[in-house]
Amino acid sequence: MEKKQAEKKPIGNKTTTPNPNRQKMDIKGYFRGIRTETKKVVWPTRKELGSYTVVVVFTCFAFGLGIWVVDSLFLGALKYILNISL
């Protein structure tokens, strides 16, 4: 008897062969996998978390200030070009 080769299915421009060793995972196995991967995460210490928070807040403030400045410049330019006075 001849073994049938797995039929290649095109995905985009690539062709792939199905993996016969891959098993369907049930919902329990899915959450077990999430739990396993979560245990591998290196969580920050309280001190690191505080410093990261300060960096994020400062960055948000800096970007907000920068966007406000650019917006004000554009508004001033449009007022000048269109001769608008408020």
N, CA, C and O atoms as a printed pandas DataFrame, in Angstrom:
     atom_number atom_name residue_name chain_id  residue_number  x_coord  y_coord  z_coord
0              1         N          MET        A               1    0.834   -1.185    0.000
1              2        CA          MET        A               1    0.000    0.000    0.000
2              3         C          MET        A               1    0.874    1.242    0.000
3              4         O          MET        A               1    1.881    1.315    0.705
4              5         N          GLU        A               2    0.482    2.188   -0.782
5              6        CA          GLU        A               2    1.226    3.436   -0.836
6              7         C          GLU        A               2    0.671    4.397    0.203
7              8         O          GLU        A               2   -0.536    4.493    0.427
8              9         N          LYS        A               3    1.609    5.106    0.829
9             10        CA          LYS        A               3    1.177    6.131    1.770
10            11         C          LYS        A               3    0.800    7.371    0.984
11            12         O          LYS        A               3    1.515    7.789    0.073
12            13         N          LYS        A               4   -0.322    7.948    1.343
13            14        CA          LYS        A               4   -0.725    9.191    0.697
14            15         C          LYS        A               4   -0.020   10.349    1.365
15            16         O          LYS        A               4    0.024   10.442    2.591
16            17         N          GLN        A               5    0.529   11.228    0.554
17            18        CA          GLN        A               5    1.171   12.411    1.105
18            19         C          GLN        A               5    0.085   13.406    1.493
19            20         O          GLN        A               5   -0.977   13.478    0.875
20            21         N          ALA        A               6    0.388   14.166    2.534
21            22        CA          ALA        A               6   -0.563   15.183    2.970
22            23         C          ALA        A               6   -0.724   16.218    1.874
23            24         O          ALA        A               6    0.249   16.656    1.262
24            25         N          GLU        A               7   -1.955   16.595    1.641
25            26        CA          GLU        A               7   -2.243   17.572    0.605
26            27         C          GLU        A               7   -1.797   18.950    1.064
27            28         O          GLU        A               7   -2.095   19.362    2.186
28            29         N          LYS        A               8   -1.084   19.663    0.200
29            30        CA          LYS        A               8   -0.607   20.995    0.552
30            31         C          LYS        A               8   -1.735   21.995    0.351
31            32         O          LYS        A               8   -2.385   22.031   -0.693
32            33         N          LYS        A               9   -1.950   22.810    1.391
33            34        CA          LYS        A               9   -2.994   23.826    1.330
34            35         C          LYS        A               9   -2.331   25.190    1.218
35            36         O          LYS        A               9   -1.507   25.543    2.062
36            37         N          PRO        A              10   -2.674   25.963    0.197
37            38        CA          PRO        A              10   -2.057   27.287    0.060
38            39         C          PRO        A              10   -2.603   28.273    1.091
39            40         O          PRO        A              10   -3.807   28.338    1.339
40            41         N          ILE        A              11   -1.694   29.031    1.679
41            42        CA          ILE        A              11   -2.051   30.119    2.581
42            43         C          ILE        A              11   -1.338   31.340    2.045
43            44         O          ILE        A              11   -0.118   31.452    2.167
44            45         N          GLY        A              12   -2.075   32.243    1.459
45            46        CA          GLY        A              12   -1.442   33.397    0.828
46            47         C          GLY        A              12   -0.599   32.913   -0.333
47            48         O          GLY        A              12   -1.103   32.251   -1.241
48            49         N          ASN        A              13    0.679   33.240   -0.307
49            50        CA          ASN        A              13    1.600   32.806   -1.345
50            51         C          ASN        A              13    2.378   31.570   -0.924
51            52         O          ASN        A              13    3.167   31.037   -1.705
52            53         N          LYS        A              14    2.161   31.106    0.311
53            54        CA          LYS        A              14    2.924   29.971    0.825
54            55         C          LYS        A              14    2.063   28.705    0.812
55            56         O          LYS        A              14    0.835   28.772    0.869
56            57         N          THR        A              15    2.726   27.564    0.738
57            58        CA          THR        A              15    2.014   26.301    0.876
58            59         C          THR        A              15    2.525   25.604    2.123
59            60         O          THR        A              15    3.722   25.613    2.412
60            61         N          THR        A              16    1.610   25.005    2.850
61            62        CA          THR        A              16    1.983   24.320    4.086
62            63         C          THR        A              16    1.394   22.916    4.084
63            64         O          THR        A              16    0.437   22.620    3.370
64            65         N          THR        A              17    1.985   22.079    4.892
65            66        CA          THR        A              17    1.436   20.744    5.081
66            67         C          THR        A              17    0.905   20.656    6.501
67            68         O          THR        A              17    1.535   21.165    7.427
68            69         N          PRO        A              18   -0.237   20.020    6.684
69            70        CA          PRO        A              18   -0.777   19.902    8.035
70            71         C          PRO        A              18    0.130   19.049    8.910
71            72         O          PRO        A              18    0.729   18.082    8.440
72            73         N          ASN        A              19    0.226   19.411   10.185
73            74        CA          ASN        A              19    1.064   18.690   11.130
74            75         C          ASN        A              19    0.245   17.558   11.749
75            76         O          ASN        A              19   -0.705   17.832   12.482
76            77         N          PRO        A              20    0.582   16.297   11.477
77            78        CA          PRO        A              20   -0.228   15.187   12.011
78            79         C          PRO        A              20   -0.060   15.003   13.524
79            80         O          PRO        A              20   -0.907   14.370   14.154
80            81         N          ASN        A              21    1.016   15.543   14.123
81            82        CA          ASN        A              21    1.247   15.373   15.554
82            83         C          ASN        A              21    0.477   16.382   16.403
83            84         O          ASN        A              21    0.407   16.246   17.624
84            85         N          ARG        A              22   -0.098   17.392   15.757
85            86        CA          ARG        A              22   -0.810   18.430   16.489
86            87         C          ARG        A              22   -2.155   17.893   16.971
87            88         O          ARG        A              22   -2.927   17.320   16.202
88            89         N          GLN        A              23   -2.414   18.091   18.256
89            90        CA          GLN        A              23   -3.669   17.609   18.835
90            91         C          GLN        A              23   -4.568   18.787   19.146
91            92         O          GLN        A              23   -4.096   19.892   19.414
92            93         N          LYS        A              24   -5.864   18.542   19.110
93            94        CA          LYS        A              24   -6.791   19.588   19.496
94            95         C          LYS        A              24   -6.694   19.780   20.999
95            96         O          LYS        A              24   -6.585   18.819   21.760
96            97         N          MET        A              25   -6.738   21.056   21.417
97            98        CA          MET        A              25   -6.629   21.342   22.839
98            99         C          MET        A              25   -8.010   21.699   23.366
99           100         O          MET        A              25   -8.714   22.519   22.775
100          101         N          ASP        A              26   -8.391   21.092   24.463
101          102        CA          ASP        A              26   -9.668   21.431   25.065
102          103         C          ASP        A              26   -9.525   22.695   25.908
103          104         O          ASP        A              26   -8.414   23.196   26.082
104          105         N          ILE        A              27  -10.604   23.202   26.420
105          106        CA          ILE        A              27  -10.607   24.460   27.159
106          107         C          ILE        A              27   -9.775   24.358   28.438
107          108         O          ILE        A              27   -9.123   25.322   28.840
108          109         N          LYS        A              28   -9.801   23.188   29.070
109          110        CA          LYS        A              28   -9.014   22.970   30.291
110          111         C          LYS        A              28   -7.521   23.066   29.991
111          112         O          LYS        A              28   -6.767   23.697   30.732
112          113         N          GLY        A              29   -7.107   22.435   28.899
113          114        CA          GLY        A              29   -5.704   22.476   28.492
114          115         C          GLY        A              29   -5.258   23.874   28.109
115          116         O          GLY        A              29   -4.112   24.261   28.340
116          117         N          TYR        A              30   -6.177   24.628   27.519
117          118        CA          TYR        A              30   -5.876   26.003   27.146
118          119         C          TYR        A              30   -5.544   26.832   28.383
119          120         O          TYR        A              30   -4.527   27.525   28.415
120          121         N          PHE        A              31   -6.401   26.762   29.398
121          122        CA          PHE        A              31   -6.162   27.537   30.609
122          123         C          PHE        A              31   -4.970   26.998   31.404
123          124         O          PHE        A              31   -4.298   27.766   32.092
124          125         N          ARG        A              32   -4.702   25.715   31.320
125          126        CA          ARG        A              32   -3.518   25.143   31.954
126          127         C          ARG        A              32   -2.257   25.720   31.305
127          128         O          ARG        A              32   -1.278   26.018   31.989
128          129         N          GLY        A              33   -2.291   25.872   29.979
129          130        CA          GLY        A              33   -1.167   26.462   29.261
130          131         C          GLY        A              33   -0.953   27.921   29.641
131          132         O          GLY        A              33    0.182   28.376   29.785
132          133         N          ILE        A              34   -2.062   28.654   29.804
133          134        CA          ILE        A              34   -1.953   30.046   30.236
134          135         C          ILE        A              34   -1.304   30.115   31.610
135          136         O          ILE        A              34   -0.432   30.950   31.849
136          137         N          ARG        A              35   -1.727   29.245   32.506
137          138        CA          ARG        A              35   -1.182   29.234   33.875
138          139         C          ARG        A              35    0.314   28.923   33.857
139          140         O          ARG        A              35    1.093   29.544   34.580
140          141         N          THR        A              36    0.705   27.963   33.032
141          142        CA          THR        A              36    2.115   27.591   32.923
142          143         C          THR        A              36    2.945   28.753   32.405
143          144         O          THR        A              36    4.019   29.038   32.936
144          145         N          GLU        A              37    2.452   29.428   31.368
145          146        CA          GLU        A              37    3.189   30.556   30.803
146          147         C          GLU        A              37    3.245   31.732   31.767
147          148         O          GLU        A              37    4.247   32.446   31.811
148          149         N          THR        A              38    2.186   31.945   32.539
149          150        CA          THR        A              38    2.169   33.042   33.508
150          151         C          THR        A              38    3.209   32.826   34.599
151          152         O          THR        A              38    3.778   33.790   35.111
152          153         N          LYS        A              39    3.461   31.572   34.958
153          154        CA          LYS        A              39    4.480   31.283   35.975
154          155         C          LYS        A              39    5.885   31.616   35.478
155          156         O          LYS        A              39    6.788   31.842   36.284
156          157         N          LYS        A              40    6.077   31.647   34.164
157          158        CA          LYS        A              40    7.397   31.939   33.603
158          159         C          LYS        A              40    7.694   33.441   33.552
159          160         O          LYS        A              40    8.836   33.838   33.322
160          161         N          VAL        A              41    6.681   34.269   33.763
161          162        CA          VAL        A              41    6.845   35.719   33.681
162          163         C          VAL        A              41    7.681   36.213   34.855
163          164         O          VAL        A              41    7.486   35.780   35.990
164          165         N          VAL        A              42    8.606   37.116   34.579
165          166        CA          VAL        A              42    9.402   37.733   35.638
166          167         C          VAL        A              42    8.697   39.035   36.006
167          168         O          VAL        A              42    8.739   40.009   35.256
168          169         N          TRP        A              43    8.052   39.039   37.166
169          170        CA          TRP        A              43    7.276   40.187   37.596
170          171         C          TRP        A              43    8.188   41.240   38.217
171          172         O          TRP        A              43    9.153   40.898   38.901
172          173         N          PRO        A              44    7.886   42.539   37.983
173          174        CA          PRO        A              44    8.719   43.603   38.560
174          175         C          PRO        A              44    8.499   43.725   40.067
175          176         O          PRO        A              44    7.433   43.393   40.586
176          177         N          THR        A              45    9.537   44.212   40.755
177          178        CA          THR        A              45    9.403   44.453   42.186
178          179         C          THR        A              45    8.559   45.707   42.390
179          180         O          THR        A              45    8.269   46.429   41.436
180          181         N          ARG        A              46    8.169   45.963   43.635
181          182        CA          ARG        A              46    7.361   47.150   43.934
182          183         C          ARG        A              46    8.110   48.428   43.575
183          184         O          ARG        A              46    7.516   49.377   43.063
184          185         N          LYS        A              47    9.419   48.453   43.843
185          186        CA          LYS        A              47   10.237   49.629   43.544
186          187         C          LYS        A              47   10.324   49.854   42.034
187          188         O          LYS        A              47   10.187   50.984   41.566
188          189         N          GLU        A              48   10.553   48.777   41.268
189          190        CA          GLU        A              48   10.608   48.883   39.812
190          191         C          GLU        A              48    9.269   49.353   39.250
191          192         O          GLU        A              48    9.224   50.191   38.350
192          193         N          LEU        A              49    8.189   48.810   39.784
193          194        CA          LEU        A              49    6.862   49.179   39.319
194          195         C          LEU        A              49    6.599   50.665   39.547
195          196         O          LEU        A              49    6.013   51.335   38.696
196          197         N          GLY        A              50    7.035   51.178   40.702
197          198        CA          GLY        A              50    6.878   52.607   40.983
198          199         C          GLY        A              50    7.654   53.463   40.004
199          200         O          GLY        A              50    7.141   54.468   39.512
200          201         N          SER        A              51    8.891   53.073   39.717
201          202        CA          SER        A              51    9.696   53.871   38.786
202          203         C          SER        A              51    9.144   53.777   37.360
203          204         O          SER        A              51    9.170   54.766   36.627
204          205         N          TYR        A              52    8.647   52.610   36.958
205          206        CA          TYR        A              52    8.043   52.470   35.634
206          207         C          TYR        A              52    6.800   53.353   35.523
207          208         O          TYR        A              52    6.556   53.957   34.479
208          209         N          THR        A              53    6.021   53.426   36.595
209          210        CA          THR        A              53    4.813   54.250   36.599
210          211         C          THR        A              53    5.168   55.721   36.426
211          212         O          THR        A              53    4.507   56.437   35.673
212          213         N          VAL        A              54    6.211   56.174   37.121
213          214        CA          VAL        A              54    6.643   57.567   36.997
214          215         C          VAL        A              54    7.071   57.852   35.557
215          216         O          VAL        A              54    6.741   58.908   35.018
216          217         N          VAL        A              55    7.788   56.943   34.937
217          218        CA          VAL        A              55    8.232   57.129   33.551
218          219         C          VAL        A              55    7.030   57.217   32.613
219          220         O          VAL        A              55    7.007   58.063   31.719
220          221         N          VAL        A              56    6.038   56.359   32.803
221          222        CA          VAL        A              56    4.857   56.366   31.935
222          223         C          VAL        A              56    4.076   57.665   32.099
223          224         O          VAL        A              56    3.667   58.264   31.104
224          225         N          VAL        A              57    3.863   58.112   33.338
225          226        CA          VAL        A              57    3.126   59.358   33.577
226          227         C          VAL        A              57    3.874   60.543   32.974
227          228         O          VAL        A              57    3.262   61.396   32.332
228          229         N          PHE        A              58    5.194   60.606   33.174
229          230        CA          PHE        A              58    5.997   61.692   32.612
230          231         C          PHE        A              58    5.936   61.685   31.088
231          232         O          PHE        A              58    5.797   62.740   30.468
232          233         N          THR        A              59    6.040   60.509   30.483
233          234        CA          THR        A              59    5.999   60.399   29.023
234          235         C          THR        A              59    4.642   60.856   28.485
235          236         O          THR        A              59    4.580   61.568   27.483
236          237         N          CYS        A              60    3.558   60.450   29.144
237          238        CA          CYS        A              60    2.222   60.882   28.716
238          239         C          CYS        A              60    2.101   62.398   28.811
239          240         O          CYS        A              60    1.560   63.034   27.906
240          241         N          PHE        A              61    2.599   62.982   29.899
241          242        CA          PHE        A              61    2.555   64.431   30.072
242          243         C          PHE        A              61    3.369   65.123   28.975
243          244         O          PHE        A              61    2.912   66.109   28.398
244          245         N          ALA        A              62    4.565   64.618   28.685
245          246        CA          ALA        A              62    5.432   65.226   27.674
246          247         C          ALA        A              62    4.786   65.155   26.292
247          248         O          ALA        A              62    4.808   66.139   25.552
248          249         N          PHE        A              63    4.213   64.006   25.935
249          250        CA          PHE        A              63    3.551   63.894   24.636
250          251         C          PHE        A              63    2.327   64.804   24.566
251          252         O          PHE        A              63    2.090   65.438   23.538
252          253         N          GLY        A              64    1.557   64.876   25.634
253          254        CA          GLY        A              64    0.404   65.769   25.667
254          255         C          GLY        A              64    0.809   67.215   25.477
255          256         O          GLY        A              64    0.167   67.951   24.728
256          257         N          LEU        A              65    1.868   67.625   26.149
257          258        CA          LEU        A              65    2.382   68.988   26.013
258          259         C          LEU        A              65    2.859   69.245   24.581
259          260         O          LEU        A              65    2.586   70.303   24.014
260          261         N          GLY        A              66    3.562   68.287   24.004
261          262        CA          GLY        A              66    4.044   68.423   22.631
262          263         C          GLY        A              66    2.908   68.540   21.636
263          264         O          GLY        A              66    2.963   69.366   20.725
264          265         N          ILE        A              67    1.877   67.725   21.799
265          266        CA          ILE        A              67    0.722   67.783   20.898
266          267         C          ILE        A              67    0.002   69.125   21.051
267          268         O          ILE        A              67   -0.447   69.700   20.059
268          269         N          TRP        A              68   -0.113   69.628   22.281
269          270        CA          TRP        A              68   -0.751   70.928   22.522
270          271         C          TRP        A              68    0.025   72.048   21.824
271          272         O          TRP        A              68   -0.576   72.938   21.223
272          273         N          VAL        A              69    1.354   72.005   21.904
273          274        CA          VAL        A              69    2.182   73.030   21.258
274          275         C          VAL        A              69    1.992   72.998   19.746
275          276         O          VAL        A              69    1.788   74.042   19.127
276          277         N          VAL        A              70    2.058   71.812   19.146
277          278        CA          VAL        A              70    1.892   71.690   17.693
278          279         C          VAL        A              70    0.490   72.162   17.286
279          280         O          VAL        A              70    0.334   72.867   16.289
280          281         N          ASP        A              71   -0.527   71.769   18.065
281          282        CA          ASP        A              71   -1.897   72.187   17.772
282          283         C          ASP        A              71   -2.031   73.706   17.850
283          284         O          ASP        A              71   -2.683   74.315   17.001
284          285         N          SER        A              72   -1.423   74.318   18.856
285          286        CA          SER        A              72   -1.477   75.777   18.997
286          287         C          SER        A              72   -0.785   76.468   17.834
287          288         O          SER        A              72   -1.267   77.492   17.350
288          289         N          LEU        A              73    0.339   75.923   17.377
289          290        CA          LEU        A              73    1.035   76.496   16.221
290          291         C          LEU        A              73    0.177   76.427   14.960
291          292         O          LEU        A              73    0.088   77.400   14.212
292          293         N          PHE        A              74   -0.453   75.277   14.726
293          294        CA          PHE        A              74   -1.332   75.143   13.566
294          295         C          PHE        A              74   -2.518   76.097   13.664
295          296         O          PHE        A              74   -2.902   76.709   12.668
296          297         N          LEU        A              75   -3.099   76.228   14.846
297          298        CA          LEU        A              75   -4.224   77.145   15.029
298          299         C          LEU        A              75   -3.800   78.583   14.735
299          300         O          LEU        A              75   -4.513   79.321   14.057
300          301         N          GLY        A              76   -2.634   78.973   15.251
301          302        CA          GLY        A              76   -2.126   80.314   14.978
302          303         C          GLY        A              76   -1.869   80.536   13.503
303          304         O          GLY        A              76   -2.170   81.607   12.975
304          305         N          ALA        A              77   -1.314   79.536   12.829
305          306        CA          ALA        A              77   -1.045   79.653   11.396
306          307         C          ALA        A              77   -2.346   79.778   10.611
307          308         O          ALA        A              77   -2.437   80.590    9.691
308          309         N          LEU        A              78   -3.354   78.980   10.967
309          310        CA          LEU        A              78   -4.639   79.059   10.267
310          311         C          LEU        A              78   -5.319   80.406   10.502
311          312         O          LEU        A              78   -5.906   80.975    9.582
312          313         N          LYS        A              79   -5.240   80.919   11.738
313          314        CA          LYS        A              79   -5.819   82.233   12.026
314          315         C          LYS        A              79   -5.131   83.311   11.184
315          316         O          LYS        A              79   -5.791   84.214   10.669
316          317         N          TYR        A              80   -3.834   83.217   11.049
317          318        CA          TYR        A              80   -3.063   84.196   10.278
318          319         C          TYR        A              80   -3.416   84.102    8.787
319          320         O          TYR        A              80   -3.650   85.119    8.134
320          321         N          ILE        A              81   -3.453   82.852    8.250
321          322        CA          ILE        A              81   -3.708   82.656    6.828
322          323         C          ILE        A              81   -5.133   83.065    6.460
323          324         O          ILE        A              81   -5.342   83.684    5.417
324          325         N          LEU        A              82   -6.108   82.733    7.294
325          326        CA          LEU        A              82   -7.507   83.001    6.974
326          327         C          LEU        A              82   -8.021   84.314    7.541
327          328         O          LEU        A              82   -9.204   84.622    7.392
328          329         N          ASN        A              83   -7.154   85.104    8.193
329          330        CA          ASN        A              83   -7.534   86.380    8.812
330          331         C          ASN        A              83   -8.728   86.232    9.748
331          332         O          ASN        A              83   -9.702   86.980    9.665
332          333         N          ILE        A              84   -8.626   85.247   10.641
333          334        CA          ILE        A              84   -9.688   85.012   11.607
334          335         C          ILE        A              84   -9.256   85.581   12.942
335          336         O          ILE        A              84   -8.127   85.370   13.386
336          337         N          SER        A              85  -10.177   86.315   13.587
337          338        CA          SER        A              85   -9.883   86.787   14.949
338          339         C          SER        A              85  -11.014   86.333   15.857
339          340         O          SER        A              85  -12.191   86.469   15.521
340          341         N          LEU        A              86  -10.652   85.806   16.983
341          342        CA          LEU        A              86  -11.673   85.305   17.917
342          343         C          LEU        A              86  -11.873   86.274   19.054
343          344         O          LEU        A              86  -12.692   86.026   19.939
